[in-house]
Amino acid sequence: MFLYQYKTTNDMKKSLLNQIPHDMVKNMSLYRLGIFGDSSYELVELSTEEDYPTHSHKNSSAIFYMVLGEGKIILNGKAKQYKPGDVITVGQNVKHGFKPESDTLFLSVQTPPIKDRKTGKEDIHF
């Protein structure tokens, strides 16, 4: 049973989800859920119409919880198929990119956060 049900489309526009900070990093759509402990939590949205080249993070590792969509993740030059329910671990300095076959949504948990809290600089290297 849902605790709250929307009655109209206008109610959905008032959703708490619309209050989540949204950023674009290159062509990746990021919904920054927050930093809890030593990790940051983000929803990442990928489109089949975009190219997501390989990149790495010198200081951060990540775990991706695939929610919606299918496609390939490229890990150090090797393609691996992903689908909803998959959990993918990406270590520090591992080059990774995406080739979505359908629009994709996943939860990314990064330790430590990719975006530096003090400077706002992203630890992302193409």
N, CA, C and O atoms as CSV, one atom per row, in Angstrom:
chain,resi,resn,atom,element,x,y,z
A,1,MET,N,N,0.838,-1.178,0.000
A,1,MET,CA,C,0.000,0.000,0.000
A,1,MET,C,C,0.886,1.245,0.000
A,1,MET,O,O,1.860,1.317,0.749
A,2,PHE,N,N,0.552,2.204,-0.825
A,2,PHE,CA,C,1.298,3.454,-0.899
A,2,PHE,C,C,0.864,4.382,0.230
A,2,PHE,O,O,-0.319,4.461,0.560
A,3,LEU,N,N,1.828,5.081,0.818
A,3,LEU,CA,C,1.506,6.047,1.853
A,3,LEU,C,C,0.861,7.286,1.260
A,3,LEU,O,O,0.063,7.959,1.912
A,4,TYR,N,N,1.221,7.584,0.000
A,4,TYR,CA,C,0.684,8.772,-0.654
A,4,TYR,C,C,0.434,8.442,-2.114
A,4,TYR,O,O,1.301,7.872,-2.776
A,5,GLN,N,N,-0.725,8.787,-2.617
A,5,GLN,CA,C,-1.017,8.566,-4.021
A,5,GLN,C,C,-1.311,9.905,-4.684
A,5,GLN,O,O,-1.995,10.759,-4.119
A,6,TYR,N,N,-0.778,10.074,-5.904
A,6,TYR,CA,C,-1.043,11.289,-6.658
A,6,TYR,C,C,-2.447,11.249,-7.223
A,6,TYR,O,O,-2.925,10.204,-7.664
A,7,LYS,N,N,-3.105,12.399,-7.205
A,7,LYS,CA,C,-4.466,12.472,-7.711
A,7,LYS,C,C,-4.507,12.993,-9.135
A,7,LYS,O,O,-5.362,12.582,-9.920
A,8,THR,N,N,-3.582,13.904,-9.483
A,8,THR,CA,C,-3.569,14.478,-10.819
A,8,THR,C,C,-2.129,14.643,-11.290
A,8,THR,O,O,-1.188,14.494,-10.511
A,9,THR,N,N,-1.973,14.948,-12.553
A,9,THR,CA,C,-0.655,15.229,-13.106
A,9,THR,C,C,-0.017,16.413,-12.401
A,9,THR,O,O,1.194,16.419,-12.181
A,10,ASN,N,N,-0.811,17.417,-12.043
A,10,ASN,CA,C,-0.277,18.586,-11.345
A,10,ASN,C,C,0.326,18.214,-10.003
A,10,ASN,O,O,1.314,18.817,-9.585
A,11,ASP,N,N,-0.252,17.224,-9.313
A,11,ASP,CA,C,0.313,16.772,-8.045
A,11,ASP,C,C,1.701,16.176,-8.260
A,11,ASP,O,O,2.583,16.347,-7.419
A,12,MET,N,N,1.902,15.479,-9.378
A,12,MET,CA,C,3.208,14.888,-9.653
A,12,MET,C,C,4.264,15.966,-9.839
A,12,MET,O,O,5.421,15.765,-9.471
A,13,LYS,N,N,3.884,17.103,-10.404
A,13,LYS,CA,C,4.833,18.191,-10.609
A,13,LYS,C,C,5.328,18.747,-9.282
A,13,LYS,O,O,6.404,19.341,-9.223
A,14,LYS,N,N,4.563,18.563,-8.227
A,14,LYS,CA,C,4.941,19.040,-6.907
A,14,LYS,C,C,5.758,17.996,-6.136
A,14,LYS,O,O,6.070,18.194,-4.962
A,15,SER,N,N,6.093,16.918,-6.777
A,15,SER,CA,C,6.782,15.804,-6.138
A,15,SER,C,C,8.081,16.240,-5.468
A,15,SER,O,O,8.766,17.144,-5.947
A,16,LEU,N,N,8.403,15.604,-4.385
A,16,LEU,CA,C,9.684,15.837,-3.726
A,16,LEU,C,C,10.857,15.525,-4.654
A,16,LEU,O,O,11.931,16.109,-4.512
A,17,LEU,N,N,10.661,14.622,-5.590
A,17,LEU,CA,C,11.742,14.276,-6.519
A,17,LEU,C,C,12.206,15.488,-7.324
A,17,LEU,O,O,13.371,15.572,-7.712
A,18,ASN,N,N,11.295,16.422,-7.573
A,18,ASN,CA,C,11.662,17.629,-8.323
A,18,ASN,C,C,12.558,18.565,-7.522
A,18,ASN,O,O,13.099,19.524,-8.072
A,19,GLN,N,N,12.719,18.299,-6.236
A,19,GLN,CA,C,13.550,19.144,-5.390
A,19,GLN,C,C,14.981,18.632,-5.264
A,19,GLN,O,O,15.807,19.267,-4.608
A,20,ILE,N,N,15.282,17.500,-5.879
A,20,ILE,CA,C,16.633,16.945,-5.821
A,20,ILE,C,C,17.544,17.791,-6.706
A,20,ILE,O,O,17.209,18.046,-7.863
A,21,PRO,N,N,18.698,18.232,-6.179
A,21,PRO,CA,C,19.633,19.013,-7.005
A,21,PRO,C,C,20.035,18.237,-8.260
A,21,PRO,O,O,20.370,17.055,-8.193
A,22,HIS,N,N,19.996,18.919,-9.400
A,22,HIS,CA,C,20.290,18.293,-10.693
A,22,HIS,C,C,21.486,18.978,-11.327
A,22,HIS,O,O,21.545,20.206,-11.390
A,23,ASP,N,N,22.443,18.182,-11.800
A,23,ASP,CA,C,23.627,18.696,-12.492
A,23,ASP,C,C,23.827,17.939,-13.794
A,23,ASP,O,O,23.381,16.801,-13.940
A,24,MET,N,N,24.492,18.575,-14.724
A,24,MET,CA,C,24.960,17.914,-15.938
A,24,MET,C,C,26.483,17.924,-15.883
A,24,MET,O,O,27.097,18.982,-15.745
A,25,VAL,N,N,27.087,16.753,-15.991
A,25,VAL,CA,C,28.543,16.645,-16.079
A,25,VAL,C,C,28.811,16.018,-17.434
A,25,VAL,O,O,28.486,14.858,-17.684
A,26,LYS,N,N,29.419,16.830,-18.310
A,26,LYS,CA,C,29.508,16.492,-19.733
A,26,LYS,C,C,28.068,16.251,-20.180
A,26,LYS,O,O,27.261,17.180,-20.138
A,27,ASN,N,N,27.722,15.047,-20.604
A,27,ASN,CA,C,26.347,14.794,-21.044
A,27,ASN,C,C,25.621,13.820,-20.116
A,27,ASN,O,O,24.610,13.235,-20.503
A,28,MET,N,N,26.129,13.644,-18.897
A,28,MET,CA,C,25.484,12.771,-17.920
A,28,MET,C,C,24.579,13.597,-17.014
A,28,MET,O,O,24.997,14.614,-16.460
A,29,SER,N,N,23.346,13.153,-16.871
A,29,SER,CA,C,22.367,13.827,-16.039
A,29,SER,C,C,22.432,13.225,-14.637
A,29,SER,O,O,22.159,12.039,-14.455
A,30,LEU,N,N,22.796,14.050,-13.640
A,30,LEU,CA,C,23.003,13.574,-12.277
A,30,LEU,C,C,22.015,14.218,-11.316
A,30,LEU,O,O,21.856,15.439,-11.298
A,31,TYR,N,N,21.361,13.398,-10.529
A,31,TYR,CA,C,20.490,13.868,-9.457
A,31,TYR,C,C,21.216,13.561,-8.154
A,31,TYR,O,O,21.321,12.403,-7.748
A,32,ARG,N,N,21.711,14.600,-7.507
A,32,ARG,CA,C,22.564,14.452,-6.327
A,32,ARG,C,C,21.690,14.271,-5.085
A,32,ARG,O,O,21.095,15.223,-4.579
A,33,LEU,N,N,21.626,13.030,-4.609
A,33,LEU,CA,C,20.772,12.691,-3.476
A,33,LEU,C,C,21.366,13.127,-2.150
A,33,LEU,O,O,20.636,13.461,-1.217
A,34,GLY,N,N,22.701,13.124,-2.062
A,34,GLY,CA,C,23.328,13.582,-0.832
A,34,GLY,C,C,24.594,12.822,-0.507
A,34,GLY,O,O,24.934,11.827,-1.147
A,35,ILE,N,N,25.284,13.321,0.512
A,35,ILE,CA,C,26.494,12.684,1.027
A,35,ILE,C,C,26.157,12.169,2.414
A,35,ILE,O,O,25.723,12.919,3.288
A,36,PHE,N,N,26.366,10.883,2.597
A,36,PHE,CA,C,26.081,10.227,3.861
A,36,PHE,C,C,27.336,9.459,4.262
A,36,PHE,O,O,27.780,8.559,3.549
A,37,GLY,N,N,27.897,9.823,5.400
A,37,GLY,CA,C,29.166,9.226,5.798
A,37,GLY,C,C,30.240,9.639,4.813
A,37,GLY,O,O,30.380,10.822,4.506
A,38,ASP,N,N,30.997,8.681,4.318
A,38,ASP,CA,C,32.090,8.943,3.376
A,38,ASP,C,C,31.681,8.774,1.922
A,38,ASP,O,O,32.538,8.821,1.040
A,39,SER,N,N,30.395,8.578,1.646
A,39,SER,CA,C,29.945,8.272,0.284
A,39,SER,C,C,28.919,9.278,-0.209
A,39,SER,O,O,28.160,9.848,0.575
A,40,SER,N,N,28.909,9.489,-1.536
A,40,SER,CA,C,27.859,10.301,-2.149
A,40,SER,C,C,26.936,9.374,-2.939
A,40,SER,O,O,27.358,8.343,-3.462
A,41,TYR,N,N,25.676,9.768,-3.008
A,41,TYR,CA,C,24.638,8.983,-3.667
A,41,TYR,C,C,24.027,9.838,-4.760
A,41,TYR,O,O,23.596,10.965,-4.516
A,42,GLU,N,N,23.993,9.287,-5.977
A,42,GLU,CA,C,23.442,10.020,-7.116
A,42,GLU,C,C,22.613,9.085,-7.980
A,42,GLU,O,O,22.966,7.920,-8.164
A,43,LEU,N,N,21.516,9.597,-8.507
A,43,LEU,CA,C,20.813,8.911,-9.581
A,43,LEU,C,C,21.411,9.432,-10.884
A,43,LEU,O,O,21.555,10.640,-11.072
A,44,VAL,N,N,21.756,8.517,-11.773
A,44,VAL,CA,C,22.373,8.879,-13.052
A,44,VAL,C,C,21.431,8.441,-14.162
A,44,VAL,O,O,20.970,7.300,-14.198
A,45,GLU,N,N,21.155,9.379,-15.071
A,45,GLU,CA,C,20.258,9.117,-16.186
A,45,GLU,C,C,21.055,9.166,-17.483
A,45,GLU,O,O,21.752,10.142,-17.758
A,46,LEU,N,N,20.946,8.095,-18.281
A,46,LEU,CA,C,21.642,8.014,-19.568
A,46,LEU,C,C,20.612,7.884,-20.686
A,46,LEU,O,O,19.592,7.214,-20.527
A,47,SER,N,N,20.885,8.519,-21.797
A,47,SER,CA,C,19.994,8.487,-22.958
A,47,SER,C,C,20.662,7.724,-24.104
A,47,SER,O,O,21.882,7.763,-24.268
A,48,THR,N,N,19.853,7.043,-24.877
A,48,THR,CA,C,20.390,6.342,-26.045
A,48,THR,C,C,20.886,7.325,-27.104
A,48,THR,O,O,21.622,6.941,-28.013
A,49,GLU,N,N,20.488,8.581,-26.988
A,49,GLU,CA,C,20.866,9.587,-27.983
A,49,GLU,C,C,22.214,10.244,-27.693
A,49,GLU,O,O,22.662,11.092,-28.466
A,50,GLU,N,N,22.863,9.869,-26.597
A,50,GLU,CA,C,24.131,10.483,-26.201
A,50,GLU,C,C,25.270,9.479,-26.254
A,50,GLU,O,O,25.058,8.266,-26.247
A,51,ASP,N,N,26.478,10.014,-26.308
A,51,ASP,CA,C,27.693,9.211,-26.254
A,51,ASP,C,C,28.319,9.415,-24.882
A,51,ASP,O,O,28.443,10.551,-24.424
A,52,TYR,N,N,28.714,8.340,-24.225
A,52,TYR,CA,C,29.304,8.413,-22.887
A,52,TYR,C,C,30.698,7.799,-22.929
A,52,TYR,O,O,30.865,6.607,-22.669
A,53,PRO,N,N,31.704,8.620,-23.258
A,53,PRO,CA,C,33.064,8.098,-23.429
A,53,PRO,C,C,33.662,7.622,-22.104
A,53,PRO,O,O,33.228,8.009,-21.019
A,54,THR,N,N,34.672,6.770,-22.240
A,54,THR,CA,C,35.321,6.250,-21.044
A,54,THR,C,C,36.018,7.373,-20.288
A,54,THR,O,O,36.546,8.318,-20.874
A,55,HIS,N,N,35.999,7.236,-18.973
A,55,HIS,CA,C,36.617,8.191,-18.067
A,55,HIS,C,C,37.004,7.427,-16.800
A,55,HIS,O,O,36.641,6.262,-16.640
A,56,SER,N,N,37.725,8.070,-15.920
A,56,SER,CA,C,38.098,7.435,-14.657
A,56,SER,C,C,38.049,8.462,-13.540
A,56,SER,O,O,37.916,9.664,-13.773
A,57,HIS,N,N,38.159,7.954,-12.324
A,57,HIS,CA,C,38.184,8.780,-11.121
A,57,HIS,C,C,39.418,8.365,-10.320
A,57,HIS,O,O,39.516,7.221,-9.874
A,58,LYS,N,N,40.348,9.285,-10.140
A,58,LYS,CA,C,41.615,8.955,-9.474
A,58,LYS,C,C,41.431,8.596,-8.008
A,58,LYS,O,O,42.141,7.738,-7.485
A,59,ASN,N,N,40.484,9.246,-7.342
A,59,ASN,CA,C,40.357,9.085,-5.893
A,59,ASN,C,C,39.124,8.322,-5.444
A,59,ASN,O,O,38.995,8.018,-4.258
A,60,SER,N,N,38.228,8.007,-6.341
A,60,SER,CA,C,36.946,7.416,-5.945
A,60,SER,C,C,36.699,6.071,-6.598
A,60,SER,O,O,37.094,5.835,-7.740
A,61,SER,N,N,36.042,5.194,-5.857
A,61,SER,CA,C,35.485,3.970,-6.412
A,61,SER,C,C,33.969,4.131,-6.397
A,61,SER,O,O,33.444,5.022,-5.730
A,62,ALA,N,N,33.271,3.280,-7.124
A,62,ALA,CA,C,31.813,3.423,-7.213
A,62,ALA,C,C,31.151,2.058,-7.305
A,62,ALA,O,O,31.738,1.082,-7.771
A,63,ILE,N,N,29.916,2.027,-6.846
A,63,ILE,CA,C,29.044,0.874,-7.047
A,63,ILE,C,C,27.804,1.398,-7.763
A,63,ILE,O,O,27.185,2.365,-7.320
A,64,PHE,N,N,27.443,0.750,-8.880
A,64,PHE,CA,C,26.274,1.133,-9.666
A,64,PHE,C,C,25.179,0.085,-9.449
A,64,PHE,O,O,25.408,-1.112,-9.625
A,65,TYR,N,N,24.004,0.545,-9.067
A,65,TYR,CA,C,22.828,-0.308,-8.927
A,65,TYR,C,C,21.916,0.025,-10.100
A,65,TYR,O,O,21.288,1.084,-10.121
A,66,MET,N,N,21.844,-0.861,-11.058
A,66,MET,CA,C,21.099,-0.604,-12.280
A,66,MET,C,C,19.592,-0.741,-11.997
A,66,MET,O,O,19.130,-1.786,-11.540
A,67,VAL,N,N,18.841,0.329,-12.276
A,67,VAL,CA,C,17.417,0.383,-11.961
A,67,VAL,C,C,16.566,0.150,-13.214
A,67,VAL,O,O,15.680,-0.705,-13.215
A,68,LEU,N,N,16.836,0.908,-14.273
A,68,LEU,CA,C,16.068,0.812,-15.516
A,68,LEU,C,C,17.025,0.812,-16.702
A,68,LEU,O,O,18.092,1.423,-16.646
A,69,GLY,N,N,16.647,0.135,-17.757
A,69,GLY,CA,C,17.400,0.188,-19.002
A,69,GLY,C,C,18.386,-0.960,-19.167
A,69,GLY,O,O,18.718,-1.681,-18.226
A,70,GLU,N,N,18.834,-1.091,-20.401
A,70,GLU,CA,C,19.823,-2.109,-20.753
A,70,GLU,C,C,20.867,-1.482,-21.658
A,70,GLU,O,O,20.620,-0.475,-22.320
A,71,GLY,N,N,22.024,-2.091,-21.671
A,71,GLY,CA,C,23.099,-1.609,-22.516
A,71,GLY,C,C,24.408,-2.256,-22.128
A,71,GLY,O,O,24.444,-3.337,-21.541
A,72,LYS,N,N,25.478,-1.573,-22.468
A,72,LYS,CA,C,26.815,-2.068,-22.155
A,72,LYS,C,C,27.573,-1.028,-21.347
A,72,LYS,O,O,27.497,0.172,-21.608
A,73,ILE,N,N,28.303,-1.523,-20.362
A,73,ILE,CA,C,29.263,-0.687,-19.662
A,73,ILE,C,C,30.633,-1.148,-20.146
A,73,ILE,O,O,30.886,-2.346,-20.273
A,74,ILE,N,N,31.496,-0.204,-20.411
A,74,ILE,CA,C,32.854,-0.505,-20.846
A,74,ILE,C,C,33.754,-0.348,-19.627
A,74,ILE,O,O,33.832,0.735,-19.047
A,75,LEU,N,N,34.433,-1.424,-19.237
A,75,LEU,CA,C,35.344,-1.415,-18.094
A,75,LEU,C,C,36.741,-1.772,-18.582
A,75,LEU,O,O,36.994,-2.903,-18.997
A,76,ASN,N,N,37.647,-0.795,-18.530
A,76,ASN,CA,C,39.022,-0.988,-19.015
A,76,ASN,C,C,39.053,-1.626,-20.400
A,76,ASN,O,O,39.834,-2.541,-20.658
A,77,GLY,N,N,38.185,-1.126,-21.292
A,77,GLY,CA,C,38.183,-1.561,-22.683
A,77,GLY,C,C,37.337,-2.785,-22.980
A,77,GLY,O,O,37.201,-3.154,-24.146
A,78,LYS,N,N,36.763,-3.430,-21.974
A,78,LYS,CA,C,35.945,-4.632,-22.187
A,78,LYS,C,C,34.474,-4.306,-21.931
A,78,LYS,O,O,34.117,-3.731,-20.903
A,79,ALA,N,N,33.627,-4.691,-22.897
A,79,ALA,CA,C,32.195,-4.432,-22.790
A,79,ALA,C,C,31.510,-5.516,-21.968
A,79,ALA,O,O,31.776,-6.706,-22.136
A,80,LYS,N,N,30.624,-5.083,-21.078
A,80,LYS,CA,C,29.839,-6.005,-20.263
A,80,LYS,C,C,28.390,-5.552,-20.326
A,80,LYS,O,O,28.097,-4.374,-20.120
A,81,GLN,N,N,27.479,-6.481,-20.609
A,81,GLN,CA,C,26.054,-6.170,-20.694
A,81,GLN,C,C,25.511,-5.839,-19.301
A,81,GLN,O,O,25.890,-6.479,-18.320
A,82,TYR,N,N,24.618,-4.834,-19.212
A,82,TYR,CA,C,23.922,-4.565,-17.956
A,82,TYR,C,C,22.419,-4.573,-18.187
A,82,TYR,O,O,21.934,-4.362,-19.298
A,83,LYS,N,N,21.696,-4.823,-17.097
A,83,LYS,CA,C,20.230,-4.843,-17.105
A,83,LYS,C,C,19.753,-4.472,-15.709
A,83,LYS,O,O,20.558,-4.453,-14.778
A,84,PRO,N,N,18.458,-4.175,-15.532
A,84,PRO,CA,C,17.953,-3.843,-14.205
A,84,PRO,C,C,18.259,-4.966,-13.204
A,84,PRO,O,O,18.132,-6.152,-13.508
A,85,GLY,N,N,18.659,-4.553,-12.019
A,85,GLY,CA,C,18.995,-5.513,-10.965
A,85,GLY,C,C,20.476,-5.811,-10.863
A,85,GLY,O,O,20.928,-6.350,-9.853
A,86,ASP,N,N,21.246,-5.468,-11.895
A,86,ASP,CA,C,22.694,-5.710,-11.856
A,86,ASP,C,C,23.360,-4.737,-10.896
A,86,ASP,O,O,22.917,-3.600,-10.733
A,87,VAL,N,N,24.426,-5.200,-10.267
A,87,VAL,CA,C,25.265,-4.371,-9.412
A,87,VAL,C,C,26.669,-4.418,-9.999
A,87,VAL,O,O,27.236,-5.494,-10.183
A,88,ILE,N,N,27.223,-3.251,-10.291
A,88,ILE,CA,C,28.526,-3.160,-10.957
A,88,ILE,C,C,29.467,-2.362,-10.067
A,88,ILE,O,O,29.140,-1.253,-9.646
A,89,THR,N,N,30.631,-2.925,-9.784
A,89,THR,CA,C,31.637,-2.248,-8.968
A,89,THR,C,C,32.731,-1.707,-9.881
A,89,THR,O,O,33.242,-2.420,-10.745
A,90,VAL,N,N,33.086,-0.435,-9.679
A,90,VAL,CA,C,34.126,0.221,-10.470
A,90,VAL,C,C,35.164,0.772,-9.491
A,90,VAL,O,O,34.861,1.656,-8.690
A,91,GLY,N,N,36.382,0.249,-9.560
A,91,GLY,CA,C,37.436,0.687,-8.656
A,91,GLY,C,C,38.064,2.003,-9.076
A,91,GLY,O,O,37.799,2.510,-10.166
A,92,GLN,N,N,38.899,2.553,-8.202
A,92,GLN,CA,C,39.649,3.766,-8.521
A,92,GLN,C,C,40.458,3.550,-9.785
A,92,GLN,O,O,40.996,2.465,-10.005
A,93,ASN,N,N,40.547,4.578,-10.617
A,93,ASN,CA,C,41.340,4.586,-11.846
A,93,ASN,C,C,40.870,3.601,-12.911
A,93,ASN,O,O,41.554,3.441,-13.921
A,94,VAL,N,N,39.735,2.937,-12.727
A,94,VAL,CA,C,39.212,2.033,-13.752
A,94,VAL,C,C,38.502,2.879,-14.799
A,94,VAL,O,O,37.570,3.615,-14.474
A,95,LYS,N,N,38.929,2.783,-16.039
A,95,LYS,CA,C,38.280,3.513,-17.128
A,95,LYS,C,C,36.931,2.851,-17.402
A,95,LYS,O,O,36.839,1.637,-17.580
A,96,HIS,N,N,35.888,3.684,-17.432
A,96,HIS,CA,C,34.545,3.162,-17.669
A,96,HIS,C,C,33.712,4.160,-18.469
A,96,HIS,O,O,33.880,5.375,-18.357
A,97,GLY,N,N,32.821,3.614,-19.268
A,97,GLY,CA,C,31.904,4.396,-20.085
A,97,GLY,C,C,30.664,3.566,-20.352
A,97,GLY,O,O,30.574,2.420,-19.911
A,98,PHE,N,N,29.707,4.137,-21.072
A,98,PHE,CA,C,28.429,3.466,-21.270
A,98,PHE,C,C,27.992,3.526,-22.723
A,98,PHE,O,O,28.256,4.497,-23.431
A,99,LYS,N,N,27.315,2.464,-23.153
A,99,LYS,CA,C,26.649,2.409,-24.444
A,99,LYS,C,C,25.222,1.905,-24.182
A,99,LYS,O,O,24.934,0.718,-24.342
A,100,PRO,N,N,24.337,2.822,-23.777
A,100,PRO,CA,C,22.966,2.391,-23.461
A,100,PRO,C,C,22.210,1.947,-24.714
A,100,PRO,O,O,22.269,2.598,-25.757
A,101,GLU,N,N,21.496,0.820,-24.587
A,101,GLU,CA,C,20.641,0.327,-25.666
A,101,GLU,C,C,19.201,0.776,-25.455
A,101,GLU,O,O,18.384,0.721,-26.374
A,102,SER,N,N,18.897,1.222,-24.239
A,102,SER,CA,C,17.624,1.869,-23.916
A,102,SER,C,C,17.924,2.913,-22.845
A,102,SER,O,O,18.953,2.837,-22.172
A,103,ASP,N,N,17.026,3.890,-22.686
A,103,ASP,CA,C,17.253,4.902,-21.661
A,103,ASP,C,C,17.484,4.203,-20.330
A,103,ASP,O,O,16.801,3.235,-19.995
A,104,THR,N,N,18.455,4.704,-19.577
A,104,THR,CA,C,18.963,3.995,-18.402
A,104,THR,C,C,18.947,4.897,-17.180
A,104,THR,O,O,19.208,6.097,-17.272
A,105,LEU,N,N,18.637,4.301,-16.034
A,105,LEU,CA,C,18.705,4.973,-14.747
A,105,LEU,C,C,19.413,4.046,-13.772
A,105,LEU,O,O,19.082,2.865,-13.672
A,106,PHE,N,N,20.402,4.598,-13.044
A,106,PHE,CA,C,21.051,3.792,-12.012
A,106,PHE,C,C,21.433,4.658,-10.824
A,106,PHE,O,O,21.602,5.873,-10.937
A,107,LEU,N,N,21.566,3.992,-9.677
A,107,LEU,CA,C,22.039,4.633,-8.462
A,107,LEU,C,C,23.540,4.426,-8.406
A,107,LEU,O,O,24.020,3.296,-8.505
A,108,SER,N,N,24.285,5.517,-8.247
A,108,SER,CA,C,25.743,5.467,-8.135
A,108,SER,C,C,26.119,5.868,-6.711
A,108,SER,O,O,25.741,6.936,-6.230
A,109,VAL,N,N,26.873,4.987,-6.045
A,109,VAL,CA,C,27.380,5.274,-4.705
A,109,VAL,C,C,28.894,5.382,-4.836
A,109,VAL,O,O,29.561,4.407,-5.180
A,110,GLN,N,N,29.442,6.573,-4.560
A,110,GLN,CA,C,30.865,6.838,-4.770
A,110,GLN,C,C,31.547,7.100,-3.430
A,110,GLN,O,O,31.056,7.853,-2.589
A,111,THR,N,N,32.701,6.448,-3.264
A,111,THR,CA,C,33.467,6.602,-2.034
A,111,THR,C,C,34.926,6.865,-2.375
A,111,THR,O,O,35.549,6.029,-3.029
A,112,PRO,N,N,35.491,7.981,-1.963
A,112,PRO,CA,C,34.820,9.178,-1.451
A,112,PRO,C,C,34.043,9.856,-2.577
A,112,PRO,O,O,34.155,9.445,-3.732
A,113,PRO,N,N,33.257,10.888,-2.259
A,113,PRO,CA,C,32.470,11.563,-3.299
A,113,PRO,C,C,33.343,12.060,-4.455
A,113,PRO,O,O,34.447,12.562,-4.243
A,114,ILE,N,N,32.832,11.912,-5.672
A,114,ILE,CA,C,33.545,12.373,-6.864
A,114,ILE,C,C,33.625,13.894,-6.890
A,114,ILE,O,O,34.615,14.461,-7.353
A,115,LYS,N,N,32.577,14.557,-6.390
A,115,LYS,CA,C,32.568,16.018,-6.349
A,115,LYS,C,C,33.084,16.476,-4.986
A,115,LYS,O,O,32.490,16.169,-3.953
A,116,ASP,N,N,34.193,17.211,-4.995
A,116,ASP,CA,C,34.792,17.701,-3.758
A,116,ASP,C,C,33.847,18.700,-3.085
A,116,ASP,O,O,33.406,19.662,-3.713
A,117,ARG,N,N,33.544,18.468,-1.821
A,117,ARG,CA,C,32.591,19.316,-1.094
A,117,ARG,C,C,33.083,20.749,-0.950
A,117,ARG,O,O,32.288,21.688,-1.004
A,118,LYS,N,N,34.381,20.921,-0.767
A,118,LYS,CA,C,34.924,22.261,-0.531
A,118,LYS,C,C,35.107,23.051,-1.822
A,118,LYS,O,O,34.748,24.226,-1.887
A,119,THR,N,N,35.667,22.409,-2.855
A,119,THR,CA,C,36.001,23.135,-4.077
A,119,THR,C,C,34.931,23.015,-5.163
A,119,THR,O,O,34.851,23.861,-6.054
A,120,GLY,N,N,34.095,21.947,-5.088
A,120,GLY,CA,C,33.104,21.700,-6.127
A,120,GLY,C,C,33.694,21.038,-7.362
A,120,GLY,O,O,32.970,20.746,-8.314
A,121,LYS,N,N,35.002,20.799,-7.358
A,121,LYS,CA,C,35.675,20.182,-8.506
A,121,LYS,C,C,35.336,18.693,-8.585
A,121,LYS,O,O,35.293,17.990,-7.575
A,122,GLU,N,N,35.094,18.233,-9.823
A,122,GLU,CA,C,34.777,16.829,-10.080
A,122,GLU,C,C,36.069,16.044,-10.331
A,122,GLU,O,O,36.932,16.488,-11.089
A,123,ASP,N,N,36.196,14.898,-9.702
A,123,ASP,CA,C,37.313,13.970,-9.942
A,123,ASP,C,C,36.954,13.092,-11.129
A,123,ASP,O,O,36.637,11.914,-10.966
A,124,ILE,N,N,37.004,13.671,-12.325
A,124,ILE,CA,C,36.654,12.944,-13.542
A,124,ILE,C,C,37.703,13.251,-14.599
A,124,ILE,O,O,38.029,14.410,-14.855
A,125,HIS,N,N,38.227,12.189,-15.208
A,125,HIS,CA,C,39.332,12.314,-16.160
A,125,HIS,C,C,39.004,11.548,-17.430
A,125,HIS,O,O,38.798,10.334,-17.410
A,126,PHE,N,N,38.959,12.297,-18.558
A,126,PHE,CA,C,38.635,11.693,-19.862
A,126,PHE,C,C,39.903,11.386,-20.625
A,126,PHE,O,O,39.842,10.875,-21.743
